[in-house]
Amino acid sequence: MEKKSNHFSGQLLDVMDYVSNSVMMPFIALLSTLLIGWITTPKFVIDEMERNGETFRRRHIYTVMIRYITPVLMLILFLQSTGILF
C-alpha cells in the first residue's frame, strides 16, 4: 500500500500565507490609518505621546500623513496586491 503525501495541506498553507501577506495586511493597514486618522483622530495619538511632558514637534506633519497620504498609499498597495491595479 502506497503512502499518500500530505500535499493538499501544504497547498492550503501556501494559499493562507498568500492571502494573509498580500491581501489582509494591506487591508488592515488601510483600516488602521482610517481609524487613527478619522475616527479616533490624530489628536488622541498626539495627546498620548505628550502625556509625560514630552513634546511632539512634528504633530502637523503627522496629522497630514495619517489622514491623507498614508490611506492613499495603503489603498494603492492593497489594490496592487490584489491584482486590481497595475
mmCIF file as gemmi writes it, N, C-alpha and C atoms, coordinates in Angstrom:
data_model
loop_
_atom_site.group_PDB
_atom_site.id
_atom_site.type_symbol
_atom_site.label_atom_id
_atom_site.label_alt_id
_atom_site.label_comp_id
_atom_site.label_asym_id
_atom_site.label_entity_id
_atom_site.label_seq_id
_atom_site.pdbx_PDB_ins_code
_atom_site.Cartn_x
_atom_site.Cartn_y
_atom_site.Cartn_z
_atom_site.occupancy
_atom_site.B_iso_or_equiv
_atom_site.pdbx_formal_charge
_atom_site.auth_seq_id
_atom_site.auth_asym_id
_atom_site.pdbx_PDB_model_num
ATOM 1 N N . MET Axp A 1 ? 0.842 -1.169 0 1 0 ? 1 A 1
ATOM 2 C CA . MET Axp A 1 ? 0 0 0 1 0 ? 1 A 1
ATOM 3 C C . MET Axp A 1 ? 0.897 1.246 0 1 0 ? 1 A 1
ATOM 4 N N . GLU Axp A 2 ? 0.608 2.109 -0.909 1 0 ? 2 A 1
ATOM 5 C CA . GLU Axp A 2 ? 1.417 3.317 -1.074 1 0 ? 2 A 1
ATOM 6 C C . GLU Axp A 2 ? 0.954 4.407 -0.107 1 0 ? 2 A 1
ATOM 7 N N . LYS Axp A 3 ? 1.898 5.076 0.498 1 0 ? 3 A 1
ATOM 8 C CA . LYS Axp A 3 ? 1.583 6.131 1.462 1 0 ? 3 A 1
ATOM 9 C C . LYS Axp A 3 ? 1.317 7.434 0.704 1 0 ? 3 A 1
ATOM 10 N N . LYS Axp A 4 ? 0.2 8.064 0.984 1 0 ? 4 A 1
ATOM 11 C CA . LYS Axp A 4 ? -0.163 9.328 0.321 1 0 ? 4 A 1
ATOM 12 C C . LYS Axp A 4 ? 0.556 10.48 1.01 1 0 ? 4 A 1
ATOM 13 N N . SER Axp A 5 ? 1.025 11.411 0.204 1 0 ? 5 A 1
ATOM 14 C CA . SER Axp A 5 ? 1.68 12.586 0.793 1 0 ? 5 A 1
ATOM 15 C C . SER Axp A 5 ? 0.613 13.595 1.219 1 0 ? 5 A 1
ATOM 16 N N . ASN Axp A 6 ? 0.999 14.438 2.078 1 0 ? 6 A 1
ATOM 17 C CA . ASN Axp A 6 ? 0.084 15.448 2.596 1 0 ? 6 A 1
ATOM 18 C C . ASN Axp A 6 ? 0.255 16.726 1.779 1 0 ? 6 A 1
ATOM 19 N N . HIS Axp A 7 ? 0.138 16.617 0.472 1 0 ? 7 A 1
ATOM 20 C CA . HIS Axp A 7 ? 0.373 17.739 -0.451 1 0 ? 7 A 1
ATOM 21 C C . HIS Axp A 7 ? -0.725 18.798 -0.346 1 0 ? 7 A 1
ATOM 22 N N . PHE Axp A 8 ? -1.951 18.359 -0.094 1 0 ? 8 A 1
ATOM 23 C CA . PHE Axp A 8 ? -3.063 19.307 -0.015 1 0 ? 8 A 1
ATOM 24 C C . PHE Axp A 8 ? -2.884 20.297 1.123 1 0 ? 8 A 1
ATOM 25 N N . SER Axp A 9 ? -2.464 19.837 2.284 1 0 ? 9 A 1
ATOM 26 C CA . SER Axp A 9 ? -2.303 20.754 3.414 1 0 ? 9 A 1
ATOM 27 C C . SER Axp A 9 ? -1.189 21.757 3.141 1 0 ? 9 A 1
ATOM 28 N N . GLY Axp A 10 ? -0.153 21.354 2.414 1 0 ? 10 A 1
ATOM 29 C CA . GLY Axp A 10 ? 0.902 22.288 2.032 1 0 ? 10 A 1
ATOM 30 C C . GLY Axp A 10 ? 0.379 23.367 1.115 1 0 ? 10 A 1
ATOM 31 N N . GLN Axp A 11 ? -0.465 23.001 0.177 1 0 ? 11 A 1
ATOM 32 C CA . GLN Axp A 11 ? -1.056 23.987 -0.721 1 0 ? 11 A 1
ATOM 33 C C . GLN Axp A 11 ? -1.995 24.922 0.031 1 0 ? 11 A 1
ATOM 34 N N . LEU Axp A 12 ? -2.74 24.378 0.952 1 0 ? 12 A 1
ATOM 35 C CA . LEU Axp A 12 ? -3.649 25.196 1.742 1 0 ? 12 A 1
ATOM 36 C C . LEU Axp A 12 ? -2.865 26.226 2.56 1 0 ? 12 A 1
ATOM 37 N N . LEU Axp A 13 ? -1.764 25.81 3.158 1 0 ? 13 A 1
ATOM 38 C CA . LEU Axp A 13 ? -0.941 26.738 3.925 1 0 ? 13 A 1
ATOM 39 C C . LEU Axp A 13 ? -0.331 27.815 3.024 1 0 ? 13 A 1
ATOM 40 N N . ASP Axp A 14 ? 0.048 27.451 1.811 1 0 ? 14 A 1
ATOM 41 C CA . ASP Axp A 14 ? 0.574 28.437 0.867 1 0 ? 14 A 1
ATOM 42 C C . ASP Axp A 14 ? -0.486 29.464 0.501 1 0 ? 14 A 1
ATOM 43 N N . VAL Axp A 15 ? -1.703 29.014 0.288 1 0 ? 15 A 1
ATOM 44 C CA . VAL Axp A 15 ? -2.802 29.928 -0.042 1 0 ? 15 A 1
ATOM 45 C C . VAL Axp A 15 ? -3.09 30.851 1.14 1 0 ? 15 A 1
ATOM 46 N N . MET Axp A 16 ? -3.149 30.301 2.332 1 0 ? 16 A 1
ATOM 47 C CA . MET Axp A 16 ? -3.413 31.112 3.52 1 0 ? 16 A 1
ATOM 48 C C . MET Axp A 16 ? -2.293 32.123 3.76 1 0 ? 16 A 1
ATOM 49 N N . ASP Axp A 17 ? -1.053 31.716 3.503 1 0 ? 17 A 1
ATOM 50 C CA . ASP Axp A 17 ? 0.082 32.631 3.644 1 0 ? 17 A 1
ATOM 51 C C . ASP Axp A 17 ? -0.023 33.766 2.634 1 0 ? 17 A 1
ATOM 52 N N . TYR Axp A 18 ? -0.379 33.435 1.401 1 0 ? 18 A 1
ATOM 53 C CA . TYR Axp A 18 ? -0.538 34.457 0.366 1 0 ? 18 A 1
ATOM 54 C C . TYR Axp A 18 ? -1.658 35.436 0.728 1 0 ? 18 A 1
ATOM 55 N N . VAL Axp A 19 ? -2.793 34.914 1.142 1 0 ? 19 A 1
ATOM 56 C CA . VAL Axp A 19 ? -3.925 35.77 1.488 1 0 ? 19 A 1
ATOM 57 C C . VAL Axp A 19 ? -3.574 36.653 2.68 1 0 ? 19 A 1
ATOM 58 N N . SER Axp A 20 ? -2.919 36.091 3.659 1 0 ? 20 A 1
ATOM 59 C CA . SER Axp A 20 ? -2.551 36.86 4.838 1 0 ? 20 A 1
ATOM 60 C C . SER Axp A 20 ? -1.573 37.982 4.507 1 0 ? 20 A 1
ATOM 61 N N . ASN Axp A 21 ? -0.524 37.668 3.767 1 0 ? 21 A 1
ATOM 62 C CA . ASN Axp A 21 ? 0.52 38.651 3.48 1 0 ? 21 A 1
ATOM 63 C C . ASN Axp A 21 ? 0.15 39.627 2.384 1 0 ? 21 A 1
ATOM 64 N N . SER Axp A 22 ? -0.538 39.175 1.369 1 0 ? 22 A 1
ATOM 65 C CA . SER Axp A 22 ? -0.782 40.016 0.204 1 0 ? 22 A 1
ATOM 66 C C . SER Axp A 22 ? -2.115 40.735 0.214 1 0 ? 22 A 1
ATOM 67 N N . VAL Axp A 23 ? -3.062 40.265 0.974 1 0 ? 23 A 1
ATOM 68 C CA . VAL Axp A 23 ? -4.387 40.88 0.972 1 0 ? 23 A 1
ATOM 69 C C . VAL Axp A 23 ? -4.743 41.458 2.338 1 0 ? 23 A 1
ATOM 70 N N . MET Axp A 24 ? -4.654 40.639 3.368 1 0 ? 24 A 1
ATOM 71 C CA . MET Axp A 24 ? -5.12 41.072 4.684 1 0 ? 24 A 1
ATOM 72 C C . MET Axp A 24 ? -4.242 42.152 5.318 1 0 ? 24 A 1
ATOM 73 N N . MET Axp A 25 ? -2.915 42.008 5.205 1 0 ? 25 A 1
ATOM 74 C CA . MET Axp A 25 ? -2.042 43.01 5.828 1 0 ? 25 A 1
ATOM 75 C C . MET Axp A 25 ? -2.24 44.404 5.242 1 0 ? 25 A 1
ATOM 76 N N . PRO Axp A 26 ? -2.252 44.577 3.916 1 0 ? 26 A 1
ATOM 77 C CA . PRO Axp A 26 ? -2.523 45.919 3.386 1 0 ? 26 A 1
ATOM 78 C C . PRO Axp A 26 ? -3.929 46.416 3.739 1 0 ? 26 A 1
ATOM 79 N N . PHE Axp A 27 ? -4.912 45.52 3.763 1 0 ? 27 A 1
ATOM 80 C CA . PHE Axp A 27 ? -6.279 45.914 4.094 1 0 ? 27 A 1
ATOM 81 C C . PHE Axp A 27 ? -6.384 46.382 5.546 1 0 ? 27 A 1
ATOM 82 N N . ILE Axp A 28 ? -5.771 45.643 6.459 1 0 ? 28 A 1
ATOM 83 C CA . ILE Axp A 28 ? -5.788 46.029 7.875 1 0 ? 28 A 1
ATOM 84 C C . ILE Axp A 28 ? -5.012 47.326 8.086 1 0 ? 28 A 1
ATOM 85 N N . ALA Axp A 29 ? -3.91 47.51 7.364 1 0 ? 29 A 1
ATOM 86 C CA . ALA Axp A 29 ? -3.155 48.761 7.461 1 0 ? 29 A 1
ATOM 87 C C . ALA Axp A 29 ? -4.003 49.932 6.973 1 0 ? 29 A 1
ATOM 88 N N . LEU Axp A 30 ? -4.756 49.735 5.902 1 0 ? 30 A 1
ATOM 89 C CA . LEU Axp A 30 ? -5.658 50.772 5.404 1 0 ? 30 A 1
ATOM 90 C C . LEU Axp A 30 ? -6.725 51.102 6.451 1 0 ? 30 A 1
ATOM 91 N N . LEU Axp A 31 ? -7.328 50.093 7.016 1 0 ? 31 A 1
ATOM 92 C CA . LEU Axp A 31 ? -8.344 50.319 8.045 1 0 ? 31 A 1
ATOM 93 C C . LEU Axp A 31 ? -7.752 51.006 9.284 1 0 ? 31 A 1
ATOM 94 N N . SER Axp A 32 ? -6.526 50.655 9.643 1 0 ? 32 A 1
ATOM 95 C CA . SER Axp A 32 ? -5.877 51.277 10.794 1 0 ? 32 A 1
ATOM 96 C C . SER Axp A 32 ? -5.636 52.765 10.562 1 0 ? 32 A 1
ATOM 97 N N . THR Axp A 33 ? -5.18 53.117 9.359 1 0 ? 33 A 1
ATOM 98 C CA . THR Axp A 33 ? -4.952 54.538 9.079 1 0 ? 33 A 1
ATOM 99 C C . THR Axp A 33 ? -6.267 55.309 9.064 1 0 ? 33 A 1
ATOM 100 N N . LEU Axp A 34 ? -7.327 54.698 8.565 1 0 ? 34 A 1
ATOM 101 C CA . LEU Axp A 34 ? -8.628 55.366 8.589 1 0 ? 34 A 1
ATOM 102 C C . LEU Axp A 34 ? -9.143 55.511 10.016 1 0 ? 34 A 1
ATOM 103 N N . LEU Axp A 35 ? -8.942 54.492 10.841 1 0 ? 35 A 1
ATOM 104 C CA . LEU Axp A 35 ? -9.369 54.555 12.236 1 0 ? 35 A 1
ATOM 105 C C . LEU Axp A 35 ? -8.618 55.648 12.986 1 0 ? 35 A 1
ATOM 106 N N . ILE Axp A 36 ? -7.302 55.663 12.855 1 0 ? 36 A 1
ATOM 107 C CA . ILE Axp A 36 ? -6.5 56.649 13.586 1 0 ? 36 A 1
ATOM 108 C C . ILE Axp A 36 ? -6.67 58.046 12.999 1 0 ? 36 A 1
ATOM 109 N N . GLY Axp A 37 ? -6.754 58.136 11.681 1 0 ? 37 A 1
ATOM 110 C CA . GLY Axp A 37 ? -6.824 59.446 11.049 1 0 ? 37 A 1
ATOM 111 C C . GLY Axp A 37 ? -8.179 60.127 11.144 1 0 ? 37 A 1
ATOM 112 N N . TRP Axp A 38 ? -9.258 59.357 11.138 1 0 ? 38 A 1
ATOM 113 C CA . TRP Axp A 38 ? -10.574 59.981 11.034 1 0 ? 38 A 1
ATOM 114 C C . TRP Axp A 38 ? -11.531 59.652 12.168 1 0 ? 38 A 1
ATOM 115 N N . ILE Axp A 39 ? -11.393 58.524 12.811 1 0 ? 39 A 1
ATOM 116 C CA . ILE Axp A 39 ? -12.358 58.153 13.852 1 0 ? 39 A 1
ATOM 117 C C . ILE Axp A 39 ? -11.846 58.549 15.238 1 0 ? 39 A 1
ATOM 118 N N . THR Axp A 40 ? -10.656 58.068 15.606 1 0 ? 40 A 1
ATOM 119 C CA . THR Axp A 40 ? -10.12 58.469 16.907 1 0 ? 40 A 1
ATOM 120 C C . THR Axp A 40 ? -9.393 59.8 16.822 1 0 ? 40 A 1
ATOM 121 N N . THR Axp A 41 ? -9.044 60.242 15.665 1 0 ? 41 A 1
ATOM 122 C CA . THR Axp A 41 ? -8.345 61.486 15.309 1 0 ? 41 A 1
ATOM 123 C C . THR Axp A 41 ? -6.888 61.477 15.761 1 0 ? 41 A 1
ATOM 124 N N . PRO Axp A 42 ? -6.039 62.135 15.008 1 0 ? 42 A 1
ATOM 125 C CA . PRO Axp A 42 ? -4.618 62.207 15.364 1 0 ? 42 A 1
ATOM 126 C C . PRO Axp A 42 ? -4.379 62.895 16.712 1 0 ? 42 A 1
ATOM 127 N N . LYS Axp A 43 ? -5.298 63.764 17.125 1 0 ? 43 A 1
ATOM 128 C CA . LYS Axp A 43 ? -5.137 64.457 18.406 1 0 ? 43 A 1
ATOM 129 C C . LYS Axp A 43 ? -5.043 63.469 19.561 1 0 ? 43 A 1
ATOM 130 N N . PHE Axp A 44 ? -5.783 62.385 19.498 1 0 ? 44 A 1
ATOM 131 C CA . PHE Axp A 44 ? -5.727 61.358 20.531 1 0 ? 44 A 1
ATOM 132 C C . PHE Axp A 44 ? -4.325 60.764 20.643 1 0 ? 44 A 1
ATOM 133 N N . VAL Axp A 45 ? -3.726 60.451 19.51 1 0 ? 45 A 1
ATOM 134 C CA . VAL Axp A 45 ? -2.379 59.876 19.498 1 0 ? 45 A 1
ATOM 135 C C . VAL Axp A 45 ? -1.361 60.908 19.968 1 0 ? 45 A 1
ATOM 136 N N . ILE Axp A 46 ? -1.496 62.138 19.504 1 0 ? 46 A 1
ATOM 137 C CA . ILE Axp A 46 ? -0.576 63.204 19.906 1 0 ? 46 A 1
ATOM 138 C C . ILE Axp A 46 ? -0.664 63.452 21.41 1 0 ? 46 A 1
ATOM 139 N N . ASP Axp A 47 ? -1.877 63.474 21.942 1 0 ? 47 A 1
ATOM 140 C CA . ASP Axp A 47 ? -2.049 63.659 23.39 1 0 ? 47 A 1
ATOM 141 C C . ASP Axp A 47 ? -1.394 62.53 24.185 1 0 ? 47 A 1
ATOM 142 N N . GLU Axp A 48 ? -1.501 61.301 23.686 1 0 ? 48 A 1
ATOM 143 C CA . GLU Axp A 48 ? -0.862 60.16 24.344 1 0 ? 48 A 1
ATOM 144 C C . GLU Axp A 48 ? 0.657 60.31 24.317 1 0 ? 48 A 1
ATOM 145 N N . MET Axp A 49 ? 1.194 60.792 23.209 1 0 ? 49 A 1
ATOM 146 C CA . MET Axp A 49 ? 2.64 60.948 23.096 1 0 ? 49 A 1
ATOM 147 C C . MET Axp A 49 ? 3.158 62.079 23.99 1 0 ? 49 A 1
ATOM 148 N N . GLU Axp A 50 ? 2.328 63.073 24.243 1 0 ? 50 A 1
ATOM 149 C CA . GLU Axp A 50 ? 2.747 64.218 25.051 1 0 ? 50 A 1
ATOM 150 C C . GLU Axp A 50 ? 2.324 64.092 26.518 1 0 ? 50 A 1
ATOM 151 N N . ARG Axp A 51 ? 1.836 62.95 26.888 1 0 ? 51 A 1
ATOM 152 C CA . ARG Axp A 51 ? 1.291 62.753 28.233 1 0 ? 51 A 1
ATOM 153 C C . ARG Axp A 51 ? 2.305 63.009 29.342 1 0 ? 51 A 1
ATOM 154 N N . ASN Axp A 52 ? 3.548 62.601 29.182 1 0 ? 52 A 1
ATOM 155 C CA . ASN Axp A 52 ? 4.557 62.736 30.232 1 0 ? 52 A 1
ATOM 156 C C . ASN Axp A 52 ? 5.37 64.019 30.108 1 0 ? 52 A 1
ATOM 157 N N . GLY Axp A 53 ? 4.835 65.015 29.47 1 0 ? 53 A 1
ATOM 158 C CA . GLY Axp A 53 ? 5.535 66.277 29.328 1 0 ? 53 A 1
ATOM 159 C C . GLY Axp A 53 ? 6.444 66.357 28.115 1 0 ? 53 A 1
ATOM 160 N N . GLU Axp A 54 ? 6.454 65.315 27.313 1 0 ? 54 A 1
ATOM 161 C CA . GLU Axp A 54 ? 7.246 65.321 26.081 1 0 ? 54 A 1
ATOM 162 C C . GLU Axp A 54 ? 6.579 66.233 25.058 1 0 ? 54 A 1
ATOM 163 N N . THR Axp A 55 ? 7.344 66.69 24.093 1 0 ? 55 A 1
ATOM 164 C CA . THR Axp A 55 ? 6.759 67.484 23.011 1 0 ? 55 A 1
ATOM 165 C C . THR Axp A 55 ? 6.843 66.708 21.718 1 0 ? 55 A 1
ATOM 166 N N . PHE Axp A 56 ? 5.811 66.788 20.953 1 0 ? 56 A 1
ATOM 167 C CA . PHE Axp A 56 ? 5.751 66.136 19.641 1 0 ? 56 A 1
ATOM 168 C C . PHE Axp A 56 ? 5.849 67.252 18.613 1 0 ? 56 A 1
ATOM 169 N N . ARG Axp A 57 ? 7.066 67.511 18.163 1 0 ? 57 A 1
ATOM 170 C CA . ARG Axp A 57 ? 7.327 68.678 17.329 1 0 ? 57 A 1
ATOM 171 C C . ARG Axp A 57 ? 6.752 68.563 15.925 1 0 ? 57 A 1
ATOM 172 N N . ARG Axp A 58 ? 6.514 67.386 15.461 1 0 ? 58 A 1
ATOM 173 C CA . ARG Axp A 58 ? 6.032 67.202 14.087 1 0 ? 58 A 1
ATOM 174 C C . ARG Axp A 58 ? 4.565 66.797 14.035 1 0 ? 58 A 1
ATOM 175 N N . ARG Axp A 59 ? 3.785 67.352 14.93 1 0 ? 59 A 1
ATOM 176 C CA . ARG Axp A 59 ? 2.372 66.962 15.008 1 0 ? 59 A 1
ATOM 177 C C . ARG Axp A 59 ? 1.598 67.329 13.745 1 0 ? 59 A 1
ATOM 178 N N . HIS Axp A 60 ? 1.931 68.422 13.1 1 0 ? 60 A 1
ATOM 179 C CA . HIS Axp A 60 ? 1.21 68.826 11.888 1 0 ? 60 A 1
ATOM 180 C C . HIS Axp A 60 ? 1.532 67.898 10.714 1 0 ? 60 A 1
ATOM 181 N N . ILE Axp A 61 ? 2.805 67.523 10.599 1 0 ? 61 A 1
ATOM 182 C CA . ILE Axp A 61 ? 3.192 66.576 9.547 1 0 ? 61 A 1
ATOM 183 C C . ILE Axp A 61 ? 2.531 65.227 9.802 1 0 ? 61 A 1
ATOM 184 N N . TYR Axp A 62 ? 2.525 64.789 11.068 1 0 ? 62 A 1
ATOM 185 C CA . TYR Axp A 62 ? 1.893 63.523 11.422 1 0 ? 62 A 1
ATOM 186 C C . TYR Axp A 62 ? 0.41 63.526 11.055 1 0 ? 62 A 1
ATOM 187 N N . THR Axp A 63 ? -0.268 64.617 11.362 1 0 ? 63 A 1
ATOM 188 C CA . THR Axp A 63 ? -1.697 64.716 11.083 1 0 ? 63 A 1
ATOM 189 C C . THR Axp A 63 ? -1.972 64.612 9.582 1 0 ? 63 A 1
ATOM 190 N N . VAL Axp A 64 ? -1.204 65.316 8.782 1 0 ? 64 A 1
ATOM 191 C CA . VAL Axp A 64 ? -1.388 65.253 7.324 1 0 ? 64 A 1
ATOM 192 C C . VAL Axp A 64 ? -1.06 63.862 6.807 1 0 ? 64 A 1
ATOM 193 N N . MET Axp A 65 ? 0.019 63.277 7.301 1 0 ? 65 A 1
ATOM 194 C CA . MET Axp A 65 ? 0.425 61.94 6.832 1 0 ? 65 A 1
ATOM 195 C C . MET Axp A 65 ? -0.622 60.883 7.178 1 0 ? 65 A 1
ATOM 196 N N . ILE Axp A 66 ? -1.115 60.886 8.414 1 0 ? 66 A 1
ATOM 197 C CA . ILE Axp A 66 ? -2.028 59.825 8.849 1 0 ? 66 A 1
ATOM 198 C C . ILE Axp A 66 ? -3.428 60.013 8.279 1 0 ? 66 A 1
ATOM 199 N N . ARG Axp A 67 ? -3.796 61.236 7.959 1 0 ? 67 A 1
ATOM 200 C CA . ARG Axp A 67 ? -5.143 61.469 7.425 1 0 ? 67 A 1
ATOM 201 C C . ARG Axp A 67 ? -5.222 61.349 5.906 1 0 ? 67 A 1
ATOM 202 N N . TYR Axp A 68 ? -4.218 61.84 5.201 1 0 ? 68 A 1
ATOM 203 C CA . TYR Axp A 68 ? -4.343 61.954 3.75 1 0 ? 68 A 1
ATOM 204 C C . TYR Axp A 68 ? -3.363 61.079 2.966 1 0 ? 68 A 1
ATOM 205 N N . ILE Axp A 69 ? -2.108 61.125 3.308 1 0 ? 69 A 1
ATOM 206 C CA . ILE Axp A 69 ? -1.1 60.461 2.483 1 0 ? 69 A 1
ATOM 207 C C . ILE Axp A 69 ? -1.087 58.949 2.705 1 0 ? 69 A 1
ATOM 208 N N . THR Axp A 70 ? -1.025 58.517 3.956 1 0 ? 70 A 1
ATOM 209 C CA . THR Axp A 70 ? -0.935 57.088 4.244 1 0 ? 70 A 1
ATOM 210 C C . THR Axp A 70 ? -2.158 56.301 3.78 1 0 ? 70 A 1
ATOM 211 N N . PRO Axp A 71 ? -3.401 56.767 3.968 1 0 ? 71 A 1
ATOM 212 C CA . PRO Axp A 71 ? -4.528 55.99 3.45 1 0 ? 71 A 1
ATOM 213 C C . PRO Axp A 71 ? -4.494 55.817 1.931 1 0 ? 71 A 1
ATOM 214 N N . VAL Axp A 72 ? -4.074 56.851 1.224 1 0 ? 72 A 1
ATOM 215 C CA . VAL Axp A 72 ? -3.982 56.734 -0.241 1 0 ? 72 A 1
ATOM 216 C C . VAL Axp A 72 ? -2.925 55.707 -0.626 1 0 ? 72 A 1
ATOM 217 N N . LEU Axp A 73 ? -1.763 55.761 0.029 1 0 ? 73 A 1
ATOM 218 C CA . LEU Axp A 73 ? -0.709 54.789 -0.266 1 0 ? 73 A 1
ATOM 219 C C . LEU Axp A 73 ? -1.135 53.373 0.11 1 0 ? 73 A 1
ATOM 220 N N . MET Axp A 74 ? -1.829 53.209 1.228 1 0 ? 74 A 1
ATOM 221 C CA . MET Axp A 74 ? -2.3 51.881 1.629 1 0 ? 74 A 1
ATOM 222 C C . MET Axp A 74 ? -3.367 51.351 0.672 1 0 ? 74 A 1
ATOM 223 N N . LEU Axp A 75 ? -4.21 52.239 0.156 1 0 ? 75 A 1
ATOM 224 C CA . LEU Axp A 75 ? -5.203 51.821 -0.83 1 0 ? 75 A 1
ATOM 225 C C . LEU Axp A 75 ? -4.528 51.373 -2.119 1 0 ? 75 A 1
ATOM 226 N N . ILE Axp A 76 ? -3.529 52.117 -2.563 1 0 ? 76 A 1
ATOM 227 C CA . ILE Axp A 76 ? -2.786 51.725 -3.765 1 0 ? 76 A 1
ATOM 228 C C . ILE Axp A 76 ? -2.094 50.386 -3.547 1 0 ? 76 A 1
ATOM 229 N N . LEU Axp A 77 ? -1.461 50.215 -2.394 1 0 ? 77 A 1
ATOM 230 C CA . LEU Axp A 77 ? -0.796 48.948 -2.082 1 0 ? 77 A 1
ATOM 231 C C . LEU Axp A 77 ? -1.791 47.797 -2.038 1 0 ? 77 A 1
ATOM 232 N N . PHE Axp A 78 ? -2.953 48.023 -1.441 1 0 ? 78 A 1
ATOM 233 C CA . PHE Axp A 78 ? -3.976 46.979 -1.385 1 0 ? 78 A 1
ATOM 234 C C . PHE Axp A 78 ? -4.473 46.613 -2.779 1 0 ? 78 A 1
ATOM 235 N N . LEU Axp A 79 ? -4.756 47.616 -3.592 1 0 ? 79 A 1
ATOM 236 C CA . LEU Axp A 79 ? -5.232 47.334 -4.95 1 0 ? 79 A 1
ATOM 237 C C . LEU Axp A 79 ? -4.169 46.633 -5.782 1 0 ? 79 A 1
ATOM 238 N N . GLN Axp A 80 ? -2.924 47.003 -5.581 1 0 ? 80 A 1
ATOM 239 C CA . GLN Axp A 80 ? -1.842 46.347 -6.296 1 0 ? 80 A 1
ATOM 240 C C . GLN Axp A 80 ? -1.663 44.9 -5.839 1 0 ? 80 A 1
ATOM 241 N N . SER Axp A 81 ? -1.753 44.664 -4.551 1 0 ? 81 A 1
ATOM 242 C CA . SER Axp A 81 ? -1.558 43.309 -4.039 1 0 ? 81 A 1
ATOM 243 C C . SER Axp A 81 ? -2.681 42.363 -4.434 1 0 ? 81 A 1
ATOM 244 N N . THR Axp A 82 ? -3.882 42.903 -4.655 1 0 ? 82 A 1
ATOM 245 C CA . THR Axp A 82 ? -4.986 42.045 -5.074 1 0 ? 82 A 1
ATOM 246 C C . THR Axp A 82 ? -5.049 41.891 -6.593 1 0 ? 82 A 1
ATOM 247 N N . GLY Axp A 83 ? -4.224 42.629 -7.316 1 0 ? 83 A 1
ATOM 248 C CA . GLY Axp A 83 ? -4.187 42.499 -8.768 1 0 ? 83 A 1
ATOM 249 C C . GLY Axp A 83 ? -5.16 43.422 -9.479 1 0 ? 83 A 1
ATOM 250 N N . ILE Axp A 84 ? -5.847 44.277 -8.773 1 0 ? 84 A 1
ATOM 251 C CA . ILE Axp A 84 ? -6.8 45.184 -9.396 1 0 ? 84 A 1
ATOM 252 C C . ILE Axp A 84 ? -6.076 46.337 -10.091 1 0 ? 84 A 1
ATOM 253 N N . LEU Axp A 85 ? -4.971 46.76 -9.519 1 0 ? 85 A 1
ATOM 254 C CA . LEU Axp A 85 ? -4.204 47.894 -10.041 1 0 ? 85 A 1
ATOM 255 C C . LEU Axp A 85 ? -2.844 47.391 -10.495 1 0 ? 85 A 1
ATOM 256 N N . PHE Axp A 86 ? -2.389 47.925 -11.629 1 0 ? 86 A 1
ATOM 257 C CA . PHE Axp A 86 ? -1.087 47.579 -12.237 1 0 ? 86 A 1
ATOM 258 C C . PHE Axp A 86 ? -1.118 46.175 -12.689 1 0 ? 86 A 1
